[in-house]
Every structure is written in C-alpha cells, then in structure tokens.
Amino acid sequence: MTADTPAGDAEPNPAPVRVVLADDQPLIRSGLRVLIADHPDLDVVGEAGTGARAVQLVRELRPDVVVMDIRMPGMDGIEATGLITAGSGSSRVVVLTTFDDDEYVYAALRAGASGFLIKDMSLDGILSAIRVVAAGEALIAPSVTRRLIEEFAARPEPAPPARAVAGITGREREVLVLVGRGMSNREIADHLVISVATAKAHVARLFSKLDARDRVQLVIMAYEMGLVSPPR
C-alpha cells in the first residue's frame, strides 16, 4: 500500500468458494483436496463417502458447490443430487463421472445437477468447472454436452405440461431450440442476427417462464418438449 492510498480503499479479497467432495474413493477425494488446496479462492470444507453423508454435510455446512460422484454405496449421487437441489439452500452440484461407462449422467442432470466433470479431464478444467458453477452458471460446454445429449437425451420421458410450451413466445422458442443444441449466448446472437444482450435477455426470460435452475435444465427441457432431437 502506498502512502497516499487510504486503508479504507483496499478491496477485501472475496470469500473462497466452499466445496464439499463426495466420492466413495478416498484416493479421488484426497487428490482433489490437494489440488484445491493450492488455490486460495477455493476451500474444501467437507468430504463424504456416500450420498447420504453428502446430503447431511450440505445441510450442516451449506457449501457453494458439491463435487458429486454418481456411483456410491447406499444412496447414490443421483438421489443425493435431487435432495440437495430440492432443498432450500443454494448449494449447486457438479457430477463427477466417467463418461464412457456411466449411463446415469442424464438422470443426474434431470435431478438438478448444474453440470458434470469427467474424471480424466485436466486439473485446470476441474478447477474451472467448480468456479463456473459457483458463479451461478452451468457446465454446458458444447464439445462435451453434445456427446451427452446424443447418448442420453433421446430416452423417453414424461412430456411437460402444455402450458410450459404455450407460455413462451415464438422468439423464445427459437432461442430454446438453440440452447438445446448447446449454443452459447454469442452463438445464438450470431445465428439470429441479434445482440448478445438480447440473446441473454431471452435466455433469462426462459429461466423465469420455465422455472429452470440453469442452462443445463433448459437443454433438458428442449429435448423433453420435442424441440430438439439427437443427431442420427
């Protein structure tokens, strides 16, 4: 601090993102804990080896993000995710999975997860994912999401109430289709020849009208409404 800088003008460091790690493999939890410890903007506040323990820790600690494995003894990650996201807290869930052999990712997203991590992804990618979800966004990277949608989104699910579709405008319907295809706000703006701000406003109205938690849920709704079909 220089002599002419008032002490009161110094900006406090933001509170670190509080993380709970839920995985039945201690080695995975240990590796993630060590990785996160090197970054002061992230803080592991709890660890769980089962889904039931993860739900309990969320109620006790109210973390910002839960990194959730799917396959755990007793209560699995899907059920735990549903209980966490249905609660009154603001904790968000990122699923931790092995994409090539895990057939439960889509169900986890439908349960309210804000995205997913792949266990063999880069360490920087894992940290980035936690930060993105903590900031209120969803992990909807097109390169990964389109693979997920192709595998899981075509599975038959109950159709949403007709009023959900009727409640959106023609333009919002167009935007929902593009969100369902994994497009970012910038890509939507370019496709529809509108500003990024306008595209963002349309997406925000879709969140409100469809009562969607985040962008992942909009993608799921687009498929469930039959607005988008997986590539054949």
N, C-alpha and C positions, 0 to 999 in steps of 0.2 A: 504494500500500500504506500503510495507517495504521500508527501507531507500535505499536499493540497487536496487529498481525497478524504472527505468526511467518512468516519467509521460507519455512520448510518447508511451510507450509499452502497456498501458492499452487498451484493446479492447473495443470499444464502444458497447453499447447494440444495438441489431438490432431494426429497427423501428417496432412498433407493426403492426399487421395485421389490416387493416382498414376495418370495417364491416358496411354494411347497412342492416337494418332489415326491411323486407317488409311483413306485415301481417295486415289484417283488424281488428284484435282483439287487442286493446290496452293492455289487460292483458298479452297476449303472448309476445308482444314486451317488455313490462315492465319487465317481468320475465327474458327474455333473456338478456336485458340490465343489470339488476342487477347481473346476473350470470357472464356475460363477464367482468363487472367492477372489479371483484376480481382477474382478471388475466392480469397483465401488458403487456403481449405480444399480447393482443387483445384490440381493441378500436372501440366502436360503434361511427361512425361519422355521421349517419343519420338514420331516420326512415320514413317509408312510409306506408300508409293505403290502397293504391291502386297500381295496376300495373303501371299506367301512372306516378304516383308520383315516383315510384321506378326507372323507366327509366330516369326521369328528374334528380333525385339525382345522379344516376350513371354518367350522362353526366357532372354534376356540380362538383361532389366530387371525381370521379374516385377511388372508393374503390377497395380493393383487392377481397373481397367476398361479395356477396349479398345472404342473407338467405331469400329465396322467398317462400311465401305461394302460393298455386295454386288458391284456391277459394277466389277471391276478387271482389268487385263491379266494374263495368265498364270493363276495361282491366284486364283480369285475369293473373295469374302468367305464364302461358304457352306463351301467346303473349308477355308479358314483357320480359321473358327469351330470346325469339327469337330476339327481338330488341336489347337487351343488348349484346348477344353473337355475333350478326351480325355486331356490331359496331366496330370502330377502336381501342377501348380501350382494356385493359387486364383484366377487371373485370370478375370474374368467379361466377357462380350461383350454389347454393345448394338449391334444392327444399325442402320445409318444408311441410310435408303432413301426413295424417292419412292413412296408407297403406290399412287397411282392407276395407275402404269405398271410397277410392279415385281412380277413374278409369282413371286419367289423367297423372299419373306418367310417363308412357312410352312416351306419347306425349311431356312431358316436357323435357325428356332426348333427344328426337329427335330434340327438339328446341335448344339444345346446353347446357343444364344443365350438370354440372360435377358430379352430384350425388344427393342424397336425404337424408333427415333426417326424422325420424319418431317422431311425437310429444310426444310419450310416452317413447322414448328412454332415457337412462341415461344422466345426465347432463355432465358427463365426455365424453360420446360418442358424444354429440353435440359439445363440445369444440374441441375434436379430429378431428371431421369432418371438422370444419372450418379451422383448421390448415393444414390438409391434402390437401384440395382443394387450399388453399392459396399457398402451396408449389408446385403447378402445377400438382398434382396427381388427380385421380378421386376416388370417393367413390364406390368401386366395391367389397365390402366385400362379398364373396361367400354365406354366410349364409342368406344374405338379397337379393342379386342380383338374385340368382336362383329362389327365390319366385317371384320376379318381372318379370323375363323373362317368367316363366311359365304362368303368368297371362296375360301379355301384348304383348310379342314379336311375338306371332303367328298370330297377326292380319294382314290381307293382306295390304301390302304397295307397292307402285311402285318399280319395280326392278331397281337397279342401272345400269348405263351404262356398257356394256360388257367389255369395256376397263379397268374398275376398277378391275375386276376379272383377266383379262388377264395380267395385269401389275405386278402381284405378282408371285414369284417363288413357286415351289411345297412345299418347306420347309416353306416359309412364309404362305402359305395356311394352312399347318398343325398347325402352331402357331396361326393363326387367329381362327381356329376352337377351340383350347384350351382356348384362350382368351374369346371366345364366351361362353364357358362353365363355365366361372368365375374363371379360374385358375390364380394364381399369377405367377410371373416370376420363382420363386423357384419351384412351382409345374410343370410348363411347362418344366423346365430343367430336373427335375426328370423323367417326363413322356417320354421325347425324348432322355434321356441319353446324355445331353449336359450340358455345364457350364451355370451358371446363367448369366454370362456376355454375352454369345452367345444368350441366350434367350432374354435378354434385348435388344441386338442389333437387333434381328429380329423384336421385337415389335416396336423399334424406326423406322425401315425402313417401317413398316406398317403405322405408323403415317404419314410418309412423302408421301408414294405412294398413300395412300387412302385419304390424306388430312383430317385426323381425328384430332379433337381437343384434345382428350384424350382417355383413355381406355374405358370409357362408350360408346363413339361413335364407337369404334372397335367392342364392343359386339353387338351393334345395327346393324352394317354393316354385321357381320357374320350371323345374323338371316335374314336380308333382302336379302343377297346373297343366302340364302338357304343352307348355310354350316352347320348350326346347327338348330335342331328342338327342341321345348319344349318337355319335357317328357310327355308321355301319360298315 
